[in-house]
Amino acid sequence: MDHFLQREGVLFAEEVSLEEVASCYGTPCYVYSRATLERHFRAFQEALQGQKHLVCYAVKANGNLAVLDILCRMGAGFDVVSIGELERVLAVGAEAGKVIFTGTGKREDEMRRALEVGIRCFSVESESELYKLNAVAKSMGKRAPIALRVNPDVNPQTHPYIATGLKDSKFGIPATRTLEAYRLAKRMDFLEVVGMDCHIGSQLTELDAYREAALRLKHLLEVLAQEGICLRMVDVGGGFGIRYKDEEPFLPCAYASLLESVFGASNDYEMVVEPGRAIVGNAGVLLMRVEVLKQADTLHFAVVDAGMSELIRPALYGAWMDILPVRKREDVEARLWEVVGPICESTDFLGKERSLALKEGDLLAQRSAGAYGFSMSSNYNARPRAAEVMVDKTQHFLVRERETLPKLWEGEHRLP
Ligand SMILES: *Cc1c(COP(=O)(O)O)cnc(C)c1O
């Protein structure tokens, strides 16, 4: 459930009409709902209440400081994949002790910074990384807390670009080598082996793959315990699907029961979950304006002022995301439109065959754009990045200014 609703034919974010947002801040513009964000985060907190747990929001889904701040105030931990994301969460005052650092190619300077601030855990994705991290920790006279990211080889039945737990995926350490990798880590003096991690993909709507992965982790934990390697943290990753169209995602409480049934409620392990999309996806829309209506041979195009530079999911994954008129029209007939951006690429579309009653100048809102929207945006075609606005009941706040043109070439230099 979210707080973007029609009222007398006009789309609102909480108590604020999107027409008002567009007239205050212009388009294209991302609009987030604080109440939705909080509701989704709370659902995970409450579902896991019975177990020792930490909900680490995956920053890459949406790293806006206002989003991070709201979640931080609610007690969230954070999953970061780069030094940039680490600095973002520190900038809102997050405790380093609640940060987990994942990523297949961490650099030494990133490891050093994370050790310096004292993060909760490194999720290590290769044997090579163990050696590197051990050396960095040694040079600083510290011990680095680690979990190994296990690749459990399960097929989560999602788009191949967002499946990460198959055996030939670049992520994690293959399950077959996990025990050996733990023994190796255990022998290193500057590593503290604390947990096990996995993350099998994104936008998953079936619990089966999670159950399979959890059972594999449980088995590995037992084998390790027999060797005297006892872990205290199990990080089961994120990837929880949301409804874009007609998906029927499971609820956080169903997932929590699954964890409890596999790992027990005995608090032997601290359970960490890393939802990104499930928290912020349906808490945001992309607001845009129709610039041009035109007809090709057979297709009708609505060219809007946002495109793959603002929202790349349709172009990158063929993702379907709903497109709604901000104000419903009765004076023209609905027809099928290809909703496209102004970018010079044929993949630059936001929606195909959408039934809409449109005139030039109309406002549209693309739903479920809070996750992997702004965070994957670019300046392609020299387009300044969109503004971001947070609605909180009757108030609205500019949480990121629209980029200005001079900012685009700030830091560039001509030859003398
Ligand atoms: C991307 C990612 C997540 C979050 O994925 P969602 O699908 O947004 O929930 C969590 N953990 C790791 C390690 C990731 O790479």
PDBQT file of the ligand as one rigid body, heavy atoms in Angstrom, charges set to zero:
ROOT
HETATM    1  C1  LIG A 501      21.043  -4.652  -4.287  1.00  0.00    +0.000 C 
HETATM    2  C2  LIG A 501      21.283  -5.364  -3.033  1.00  0.00    +0.000 A 
HETATM    3  C3  LIG A 501      20.286  -5.397  -2.045  1.00  0.00    +0.000 A 
HETATM    4  C4  LIG A 501      18.922  -4.783  -2.218  1.00  0.00    +0.000 C 
HETATM    5  O1  LIG A 501      18.194  -5.375  -3.242  1.00  0.00    +0.000 OA
HETATM    6  P1  LIG A 501      16.642  -5.004  -3.391  1.00  0.00    +0.000 P 
HETATM    7  O2  LIG A 501      16.202  -5.824  -4.527  1.00  0.00    +0.000 OA
HETATM    8  O3  LIG A 501      16.572  -3.539  -3.685  1.00  0.00    +0.000 OA
HETATM    9  O4  LIG A 501      15.983  -5.342  -2.108  1.00  0.00    +0.000 OA
HETATM   10  C5  LIG A 501      20.587  -6.032  -0.867  1.00  0.00    +0.000 A 
HETATM   11  N1  LIG A 501      21.786  -6.614  -0.650  1.00  0.00    +0.000 NA
HETATM   12  C6  LIG A 501      22.756  -6.608  -1.583  1.00  0.00    +0.000 A 
HETATM   13  C7  LIG A 501      24.047  -7.259  -1.282  1.00  0.00    +0.000 C 
HETATM   14  C8  LIG A 501      22.546  -5.989  -2.807  1.00  0.00    +0.000 A 
HETATM   15  O5  LIG A 501      23.498  -5.993  -3.731  1.00  0.00    +0.000 OA
ENDROOT
TORSDOF 0
